[in-house]
Amino acid sequence: MATHYISAEHLTIERIGEIIENGYKLELSEEARQRIRRCRNYLDKKISGNNAPIYGVTTGFGSLCNVSIGRDQLSQLQINLIKSHACGTGERVPNSIVKIMLLLKIQSLSYGYSGCKLDTVQRLVAFFNNDIYPIVYKQGSLGASGDLVPLAHLCLPLVGLGEVEYQGKIIPGVEVLRKKRWKPIELASKEGLALLNGTQNMSAFAVWSLLQAKRLSDWADVIAAMSLDAFDGLVEPFTHAVHAVRPHLGQIETAKRMRELLAGSQILNNIKAHVQDPYSFRCVPQVHGSVKDTIRYVRSVMDIEINSATDNPTVCPDEDLVISAGNFHGEPIALPIDFLSIAMSELANISERRIYRLVSGTRGLPNFLVANPGVNSGFMITQYTAASVVSLNKSLAMPSSVDSIPSCQDQEDHVSMGANAAIKLYKVVLNTERVLAIELFNAAQALDFRLPLKSSPILCKLHEDFRRVVPFVLNDELMYPYIEKSVNFIRKPAPLVSSPDSHLLSPENKTDIV
């Protein structure tokens, strides 16, 4: 089994995807162990040699920051913190995201600015490696002070509290410790705060969503190309010269990809009776390209976040400082998370418009993509379903980060609501996946009506692969199983352009479209 070593080396979002997808085990590097020990030793000395109050270490939390805690109660303070903050409600956070939360929390603590003991971090590693998923609930975090509520649930089992899912069953946290013959972690001063402060819940949702958004963005281009060819659309709007005069990177990339995907299509070479396509086809580079640029921006922000220490107070041994500040605040990522929700919602929005065009009975296609409309409703209601999902996305795309409700007796008087933004993003991504799958379902059906003319080699191969899963619909039959199969079909990476002539279609070549 492959192992990923937790270290100060830059952790990328792609690497997280690889770790989760391929079942990597985690191990703390010796460098990480030394940093963790060094910080803890420094904090212990700081407490023993200093009578001045240190927030969250020798004081209460939030608005109770002025209440001093006796040294004989410092451990109990941390246990009480975890118990009292585990106020989650609603649906469970999926295991796939809980696992990313564990990884990000381990990574953040490994930098040696949090004051956790080594055995505490190692126990989190053991949870990850043994597929022990703490039961975490989606609702409860304000996104400042970090993700207190979900991270409390994540860490309850460390001390034998809460629940976990292990080997497919939900069991008490104390039971999984018994099964593994592990003793509950005895939290030292500051450890509970180090575990609960931080942005790992928001970040885990964002990382998962970014990985899916990249896949869906790739699929959106491929599916749009198939829809365009099935709609007997024009390829001229993807000419490089058009985009060179408005050179947004995503726009140029999308136009190039559309040219590559459509290269060699017999349908494109057919004489057209029309001189212009609707925006949902003609403006694919501008809309899909904007989504690409948004994904790129959000990825750059999350890249910083997942390589940061985000709890409070920050312990800086080199500077001999323990400072209570605001690295837990989710605003730096809440705004981009909302932005990504808007972008993904738009990807679904333009997809639904293409679906509508395909079933509209124009450009030589039959009404509702069925040979005998009337007695058959064909693909009529697939567009209704897509429209319903798109409408829901528009509601979910309302930014959460514009809201703030003060908490903790107004000590925490501005919060990011980034966790709500992250939950909404998760839903928008899944909804966008469904809409794109419905478009593929329609585009494949429409393409069959263009025979004997064929699409490009890459789109014909995709159509052939899709037909092994979802058949051509001759007469009305149950459609929802085909929609589900279409969703599953695009849960793999989108096809790559592999034409041997693809180098002829580079942006530098302005004569590739004729």
N, C-alpha and C positions, 0 to 999 in steps of 0.2 A: 504494500500500500504506500503510495507516494506521501511524502511529508512536506508541509510548508513550515518553515522556521520563522517564528515571530521575531522581528528585529526592527531596527530603525530604518532599514531599507524601505524605499518608497513603495507603498501598497497601492496598486492600481485597481480600478473597478473591474477591468478585464480579469485580473488575477483573482479577485474575489469570486467572479463567475466561474472561473476554472476550478477553484478550491471547492466550491459548493457542488458544481456539476459532476466533478470527478471523484468526490468523496475523499478528498485529502484529509490526512490527520494533521494536527497542529503540534508544534513543539516550541517552547521558548528557547531562543538562542542563548548562549552563555552571556552574550553582551546584554540581552534584555534582562536576564536574571540579575546581573550585577547592578544594572540601573535601578531595578525594583528594590533590591536589598539596600543599596546606597541611600535611596530616598527615604525608605522606612527607618533606617538607622539614624539619619539626620533628623527626622521628625521626632523620634523618641527622645533624642538628646535635646531637641528644642523644647519639648514639653517639660522634661525634667529640670532643665536649667533656666526656665523662664516662668515667672509668675503672671506675666501679662496675658490677658485672655486671647485665645486664638479661635476665630469663628469656626464653628462646626467641629472643632477639636476639643476645646475645653468650654464651649458655650452651647446653648440651645440653637435651634435652627430658625431661619426666617425672621419673623418679628420677635422671636425669643432669643435673638442674638446677644442681648444684654444679660441673660441669665447664665451665671457661671455654674459649671458642673464640677463636682469633686472628682479627684483622680480615681477614687474607688468606684465611680459610676460611669467612667468613660466608655467601657465596653457595653454596658447596659444601654447607654445613650444610643449607640449605633444599632443595636438589636431593635430597640424601640422605634427608631427611625424607619427601619425597613418594614416592621409590622404596621405602623400607623400610616405609612404612605402607600401601602398596597390596597388602593381603593379603586381598582380597575373595574370596568363594567362593559357590557356589550359583547360582541363576537370575539372569538379568540383570534389572536394574531397567527397567521399560518406558520407552520413549522419551518418552511423555507426561509421566512423572514426572521423568525426567532434565531435560526442558526446564524444568519448574517449579523444579528444583534450581538450574539455571543462573540463572534469573531471581532467585530468592531470594538466591543468593550475590552476584550483582551488586548487588542492592538493599542488602544488609548492608554490603558493602565501600564503597558510595557515600557512606555517612554520614561517612566520614573519621575513624574511630576505630580503623582496622586497620593502617594504615601501608603498604598496597599501593601500588605505582607505578601511574600512570594507564594505561600501556600494557598492564599485566597485566589490569586491569579491562576495558579496551577489547577485548582478545582474547576474553574471556568473552562480551562483547556480540557479537563477530563470530561466535563459535560458535553463539550463539542465533539470530542473524539468518540464518545460512546453513544452518540445520537440520543442524548437526554434533553428533551425539549421542555423547559419550564412553561407552564400555562400562563400566557400573558394576554391581557385583554386590550382591545383596540382603543377604548375610550378612557380618558382620564388625564391625559397630559396636556399642559398649556404650552409646551415648548419653551419654558423658562420657569423655574430653574431646571433647565434641561427636561428630560423625559422622566420625571420623578416617579410617576405611578407605574408605567410599564416596566421601568428598570427595577422598581421594587419587586414586582412579580417575577421578573427574570432572576433576581438574586435571592428570593425567599428560600429556595431549596438548598442553597449553600449552608444555611443554618438549620436545616431540617424542617422548614415550614413550607406552606404552599403546596402546589401540585406540579407534577411533570407528566409528559407523555413519554413512555418508555416501552419499546417493543410493541407498539400499537395500542397500549393501554394507558389510561389516566390513573395515576397512583399518587398517594401523598409523597411529598418531598422526603419525609423521614424514611419512608419505605425504600425509596431508591438508594438512599445512603446505606440502609441495612443490606440490601441486595449486593451492593458493591463493597461492603465492609469498610465504608468510609465514615470517619467521625465528622459531626457537624463542625463547620469552621467557627473558631472563636474569634470574633471580630475585635480588632484593636481600635484605638482612637482613630477617628477620621475615616475609617474604612467604609462604614455604611454610606457616608456622604460621597465618598469617591465612587462607590458602586451606583448610587442613585442619580447623582448629578451627571450630566453629559447628554449628548444628542444622538445616542446610538439607536434609539427607536426610530426617530425621524430619518436618520441616515440610512438605516437598514431598508426602510420602505423606499427611500429615494434610490439607493443602489439597485435594488431589485427592479424598480420601475425603469431606471436607465438602461439596464441590460435588456429588458423587454422592449423598451422604446426603440433601441437601435435595431432590434430584430424586426419590429413592426414597420419601422421606417423603410428598411430594405424591402420588406414584402410589399409595402404600399406602392413602391415604384414598379415592381414586377406586375402586380395585379392591375395597376393603372395602365401599364403597357398592353396587357391582354385586353382590358376593357376598351382601350382606344382602338386596337386593331379590330375587335369584334364590332365596334360601333362604326367601322369604316372611317376612322379619323385620319387627320393629317399629321404628317411628321415634321413639316416645315417649322412649326413653332419651337422645335427643339434645336434648330440650327445654332451653331456656336456663335456666329456673328451677332445674333440677337442678344445673347447673354453677355457677350464681351463688353457691350456698352452699358451694362448694369451688373457689374461683376461681383455680386454676392456669392460667396463660396458655395453655399448650399445650392443655390440656383444653378450655378455652372455644373456642379457635380450631378445634379438631378437631370439636367438636359443631356449631359454626356451619357448618363446611364440609360435614359430613355432611348437615345439613338442606338446604343449598343444592344439593348433588349429587342429592338424592332428591326435590327439589321437583317436583311434577307427575307423579309415578309413579302409574299405574293400579294397579299391584300393591300399593302401600302402602295404597290406599283399599279394597282387597278386605277383606271381613270375615275376621278371624283366628280360628282355633280355639284358638290358644295365647295365653297371657298373658305369657310371658317367653321371652327368647332366651338361648342359652348366652353365657358371658362373652366369647368370642372375637368376638361381634357387639355385645353390650350394652355392653362396656367398651372399645370402640374409642377414645372420647375420653380415657379414663384412660391407656391404654397408648400409643396413637399420640401423644397429647399429651405424655406423659413423654419420648418420643423427640424431639419438637420442642423441648422445653425443654433436653434434653441437647445437641442440635445447637447451640442458641443459646448455651449456656454454653461449649462447646468452641470455637465460632467466636469468642467474645469473647477467649478465651485466645490462640488462634492469631493473632488480629488484632494483639495486642501483639507476639507472637513474630516475625512476618514484617516488623515495622517496627522491629526491634532490631538492634544490633550484638552478635554472640554469639561472637566469637573471643576469643583470649587471647594475650598480655596486651592490655589495653585502653589505647589511646594517647589521651590527653586533652591536646591542645595548649593549650587555654585555661587548664587548671589546671597545666600544666607537669608532667604526671604520666604515667608508664608503669607500670601496675599489673597484676601477675599476680593474677587472682582466679578467679571461677568462672562467668562468663556462658555458658560452653559447656555447662554441666550441663543435661541434658535433663529433669530432674524436673518443672519447671513445665508441660511439655507431655506428658510420659509418662503422668502420672495422667489427664489429660483424654482422651488418645488411648485409653487402656484403657477409660475410661468410655463413649466413643463406640462401641467394639466391643461392649460389653455392650448398649447401647441398640439398635444395629442388629441384634444377635442376637435381641433380643426382638421386633423388628418382623417378622423372619422366623418366629419361634416362633409368634406369634399368627396369622400368615398361614397356616401349615401347619394349625393347628387349624380354620380356616375351610374349608380344602380338604377336610379330613376330614369335616366336616359336610355339605359339598356332595355327596360321593360315598357318603354313608352310607345312602341310600335312605329318607330321612325327608322330612316336609313336602311330600309329593306328588311328589318327584323320584324318578326311577327309580334302582335300584341302579347305582352306578358311572357314572351319567350317560349311559347308553346304552339305546336303546329296547328292545333284545332281550338283556338280560343272561343269562348262562349260556353260550351259544355265543360271546358277546362278553364280554370282560373290561372293555371300555370304559376309563374313567379310573382304574381300580383302582390301577395302578402309578404313576401320576403322584403320588399321595399318598405312596407308598413313597419315591420319589425326593426329594420335598420333606422327608420325615422324615429321610432320610439326611443331606441338606445341613444341616438344622437341628441335628441331633446334632453334626455337625462344627463348626458355629458355636459350640455350647456349649463345646466343647473349646477353640476358639480364643479365646473370651471370657475365659478365665482370665488375669488381669492379669499382664503382664510386669514392671510397675513394682514389684511386691512383691519382686523378686529383685535381688540385687547380688552380683557376684563381683569381689573386689579384683584389680587389675592393676598392672603397672609397679612390681614389687617393693614393693607395698603403698602406694606414693605416692598412687595413685588408688584409694583404699580404699572408695569408695562410688560406684557408677555407676547410671544410671537404667534401663538396658535399654529405653529409649524407642524405639530403632530396631526392636527385635523387636516392641514394641507396635504400631508403625506398619505393619510387614509383616503382622502378624495382622489389623489393621484393614482393610488393603487386601483381604485374602482374605475377611473377613467381609462387606464391602460387596458384593463380586462374588457371594458366596453368597446374600446377601439379595435381590439383584436377580433371581437365578434362581428363588428361592422365590416372590417376588411375581409373576414372569412365569407360573409354573405356576398360581398362584391365578387370574390373569386368564384363562388357558386354560380352567380349570374353570368359572369364573364365567360366561364367555361361553356355554359349552355349556349350563350350567344355565338361563341366562336364556331360551334358545330353548324350553325346555320350559314356560315360563310363557305362551307365546303362546296365545290372541290378546291377553292382557293385556300392556301395554307398561310398561317402566320409564320413568324421567324422560327428558325430551328430551336432556339432556347425556349420560346413560348410553346411551341408544339410539344417539346419534351415535357414541359411542365404540365401541359394539358393532358398528355398521355399518362403521366404519373397520377394526376388528380383523378382521372377516369378509373383508375384501379381502385379508388376509394369511394368515389361518388359517381354514379352512372348518369347518362343523359336521361332527362325526364321527358318521356313521350306523352303520357297522360297524367292527370292529377294523381298524386300519391302523397303519403306522409312526408312532409318536408323537414320537420324539426330534427329527425336523425341525421339528415344530410347536412344541416347547418352545423350540428355538433361535430360531425366528421370533418367538415371544412375547417372548423376551429382547430381541431387536433392536427390537421394537415399543415397548418402554418405555424405550429409550435416547434418546428425545426427551423434551421437557418434558411433564409431565402436563397434561391439559386444564384450562383455566380455567373457572370458573363464569361464565357469560355470560347467565344468565337476566335478562330485563328486570325481573323482579319480585324479583331477589335482594336489593334494599334492604329488602324486607319481611321478610327472614330475618335481619336484624341481631340481635346479642345483646340489644340494648335492647328489641326487640319480643318480648315474652313470650307472644304469642298466635299465633305463626306456625305452630305445630303443632296440628293438630286431629285 
